[in-house]
Amino acid sequence: MKIEKDKVVTLSYELRIKDENGEPQLIEAATKEQPMVILYGSSGLPEQFEDNLEGLSTGETFSFSLDSENGYGEFDVNALVELPKNVFEIDGKVPDNMLEEGNFIPMADSEGNQLQGRVVSVGEETVRMDFNHPLAGKELFFDGKVENVREATREEIAHGHVHGEGGHHHH
């Protein structure tokens, strides 16, 4: 059975990006024991990720890269923002250790959308936050294997995600 729309696909893979020195750095892995299970065509993954899997069968391996444009987008300087420190206060004070460089802080924008912000630097009154996806501006290198391909159930197709074994992951 080949990977195509409305098939449930189980993948093991390793995702690497290049570090500052151009060396591949492993940042995410799905193992045979803890695979990624997607409903092909509704995975929410970058479109080209799915395109690279189309037509593969169980047991086949894949290796491809996505440039940032087809991955998580270019790095957006407008997503770097200065916020007043009081935004981070809980009961009138900023919790200890919360505002340390590199920390990810879950926040919401004015519309209530959940965002992950990374602390870039902390000033006297303000905090510089980066709301880019951590993989924005990065080329993504995937190597993996198709562990299983099966027909999706009607219910899975209706709900747009996988049920049961390894399913119902909301990234």
N, C-alpha and C positions, 0 to 999 in steps of 0.2 A: 504494500500500500504506500502510495506516494503522498508527500506533503502537498496539500492544496486547501482551498478555503473550506472552513467548517470541519477540519480534522483536528483532533486533539493530539498535540505533539509534545513528547517528553524529550528534553534536551539535557545533556551535560555539556558544560563549556567552561572555558577560562576567558576572562576579559582582561586585556592588558592595555595600558596607555604608556606613552613614552614619558619618562621623567625629564627633568631639566637637561640632563646629559644625553638625552636621546636613547636611554636604555629602557627596554620594555619592563614595565612594572605591573605585577599581577594585582588587580584591584577587586576582582569579583570572580567567584567560581561557583558553579553548580555541579555537584557530583552525581554519580549514578544513584547514590543513596539519598541525596537531597537535590533532585533535579529541578529544572524549571519546566513547568507544564503550562502550555499555552493553547488557547483556542485560535488556530491559525486564521488570520483575517480580522481578528478582534483582540489582538494581544495588547494593544496599547504601546507596543514597542516601536522604535523607529521603522518606518515603512521599508527602508532598504534592508533592515535586518531580516524581515520576513521574506523580501524578494530573494535574498541569498539562500534561503532554505527551500524555496519552492521546488517541488519535484524530487526531493531527496527521499530515500526510504530508510526504514529501520536499519541501524547498523552502519549507515554511511557517515563519513566524517565531513566536517566543513571547516573552512578557514577563510576568513575574509576580513577586510577592514572597512570601516565607515569613516569618512572624513567628518569633521565637526558639523558641517552643514547638514549632513544626513543623519547625524547622531543627535546630540542634544543642543545643537545650535551654536552660533558663534558666541564668543564672550561679549557681553553687552556692558559697556561702561556705565550705561544708565542704571544698571542694576546695582551699582555701588552707591550706597546712600549713607548720609550722616544722620544719625538719629539722636535726639536728646536722651541723656541717660535716664531721665525719669520714666521713659517708655518701659524700662526694664524693671521698674520697682514693683515689688510685691509687698503689700502692707507697708508702703512708705519707704522701703529700702531695697536696694539691689542685692539679691542673694550673693553670698560669698562664692567666689570661683566661677560665677556665671559668665562674666565678661572677661574671658581670657582669649587671646589670639588663637584662632583656629577652631574655637568652639562653634558647634552648630546649635542654633537656637530656633525652635519652632515658633513662628509668629503668624499673624493674620494681617492681611491688608485691609483697606477700608471697606472692601466688598465682602470681607469675611473669608477670602480664599486663604487656605493654609500655605505658608511659605516656609522654606528652610533658609535661615540667614546664617552666614558665617561671619564671625567676628574678625575683622581685618586689623583694626587698631582701636585703642581706647584712649580718648583724650580726657581733659579735665571735665568738660561738660557734655561731650558728645561721644558717640560710638560710631565707627565706620563699619558698615555691614555690607556684605556681598550676597546678593540674592540670585546670582547666577546658579544654574544647576552645576553641581561639582564637576561634571564632565563637559561643561560648555567649553568650546574652543579646543577640545581634544579629539585627536583621531583615535578611534576605538578599534582594537584588534581582537577578533573573536576566533577561537579554535575550539571545536567541539565535535560532538557525536550525537546523532539521532538515536535515542534509546528506544523510542516507541512511537508508532503512529496508529491512531484508531479513529473510527468515525465518532463524531460528537453526537450526543443524544439530542433529541428535539429540545429538551429542556435547557441543555447547555447553550444551544444555538439561540434560543429565545432570550436567555439571560445574558448572553455574550461573554460568559466565562465558564471555566471548568469546574465541575463538581467532583466530590469524592477524592480519591487518592491523589494527593499532591496538588489538588486544585484549590480554587478560591483564594488565590494569592492576589491581593490588591497592592500593586507597587505604587 
